[in-house]
């Protein structure tokens, strides 16, 4: 089950040829990161070839979330909690409408 070159991610084009590694690269290209996370550590332990082990580590590293994205998500959550808390403590209902001095005349159609 070899990955076609056009389906292979650009960072994986230099990986060595191995049926197990090719299957993991194909799973990565399909977006099956759970399979990559499960199979790559096993391949890394089982392989004698250092290039295959390095490629398996690279695949696992590529499935990890971006640290900057995690920090921004955490910052967004903190700001949301702070803003909601501030609004609950300092928020007031809208002012009641003041009555007008002259009543409003309603016109009925004839």
C-alpha positions as CSV (number, residue, x, y, z in Angstrom):
1,X,0.0,0.0,0.0
2,X,2.4,2.7,-1.2
3,X,1.4,6.3,-1.1
4,X,1.4,8.0,-4.5
5,X,3.9,10.9,-4.7
6,X,1.1,13.5,-5.3
7,X,-0.8,12.3,-2.3
8,X,2.3,12.4,0.0
9,X,2.8,15.5,2.2
10,X,5.8,17.6,1.1
11,X,7.7,16.9,4.3
12,X,7.3,13.1,3.8
13,X,8.7,13.0,0.3
14,X,12.2,12.3,1.6
15,X,11.1,9.5,3.9
16,X,12.6,6.1,3.2
17,X,10.5,3.4,1.5
18,X,8.8,1.0,3.9
19,X,5.4,-0.5,3.7
20,X,4.6,0.2,7.4
21,X,5.8,3.8,7.1
22,X,4.0,4.3,3.8
23,X,0.8,3.1,5.4
24,X,1.2,5.7,8.2
25,X,2.0,8.5,5.7
26,X,-1.2,7.5,3.8
27,X,-3.2,7.7,7.0
28,X,-1.7,11.1,7.8
29,X,-2.6,12.3,4.3
30,X,-6.2,11.1,4.9
31,X,-6.3,12.9,8.2
32,X,-6.4,9.7,10.3
33,X,-4.2,11.1,13.0
34,X,-5.4,8.6,15.6
35,X,-3.9,5.8,13.5
36,X,-0.7,7.7,13.1
37,X,-0.4,8.3,16.9
38,X,-1.1,4.6,17.5
39,X,1.1,3.1,14.8
40,X,4.1,5.4,14.7
41,X,5.5,4.7,18.2
42,X,5.2,1.0,17.6
43,X,7.0,1.4,14.3
44,X,9.7,3.5,15.9
45,X,10.3,0.8,18.5
46,X,10.2,-2.1,16.1
47,X,12.4,-0.6,13.3
48,X,16.1,-1.1,13.2
49,X,16.6,1.6,10.6
50,X,17.3,5.1,12.1
51,X,15.8,6.9,9.1
52,X,12.4,5.0,9.6
53,X,12.5,5.8,13.3
54,X,13.1,9.4,12.6
55,X,10.3,9.5,10.1
56,X,7.9,7.9,12.5
57,X,8.9,10.5,15.2
58,X,8.3,13.3,12.6
59,X,4.8,12.0,11.8
60,X,3.9,12.0,15.5
61,X,5.3,15.5,15.9
62,X,3.2,16.7,13.0
63,X,0.0,15.5,14.7
64,X,0.7,17.6,17.9
65,X,-1.3,20.8,18.2
66,X,0.5,24.1,17.5
67,X,1.7,25.6,20.8
68,X,0.9,29.1,19.7
69,X,-2.7,28.0,18.9
70,X,-3.1,26.4,22.3
71,X,-1.8,29.6,24.0
72,X,-4.2,31.8,22.0
73,X,-7.1,29.4,22.8
74,X,-6.3,29.6,26.5
75,X,-6.0,33.4,26.3
76,X,-9.4,33.6,24.6
77,X,-11.0,31.4,27.3
78,X,-9.5,33.6,30.1
79,X,-10.7,36.8,28.5
80,X,-14.2,35.3,28.0
81,X,-14.4,34.4,31.7
82,X,-13.1,37.8,32.8
83,X,-15.5,39.7,30.6
84,X,-18.4,37.6,31.7
85,X,-17.5,38.0,35.3
86,X,-17.1,41.8,35.0
87,X,-20.5,42.0,33.2
88,X,-22.2,40.0,36.0
89,X,-20.7,42.1,38.7
90,X,-21.0,45.6,37.1
91,X,-23.9,45.1,34.6
92,X,-27.1,47.0,35.2
93,X,-30.5,46.6,33.5
94,X,-31.3,49.2,30.9
95,X,-33.0,52.4,32.2
96,X,-36.8,52.4,32.3
97,X,-38.2,54.6,29.5
98,X,-39.4,58.0,30.7
99,X,-43.0,58.8,30.0
100,X,-43.6,61.5,27.5
101,X,-45.5,64.6,28.5
102,X,-48.1,64.4,25.7
103,X,-50.0,61.2,25.0
104,X,-49.5,59.7,21.6
105,X,-52.6,60.0,19.4
106,X,-53.4,56.8,17.6
107,X,-55.0,57.1,14.2
108,X,-57.5,54.4,13.2
109,X,-58.0,53.7,9.5
110,X,-61.6,54.3,8.3
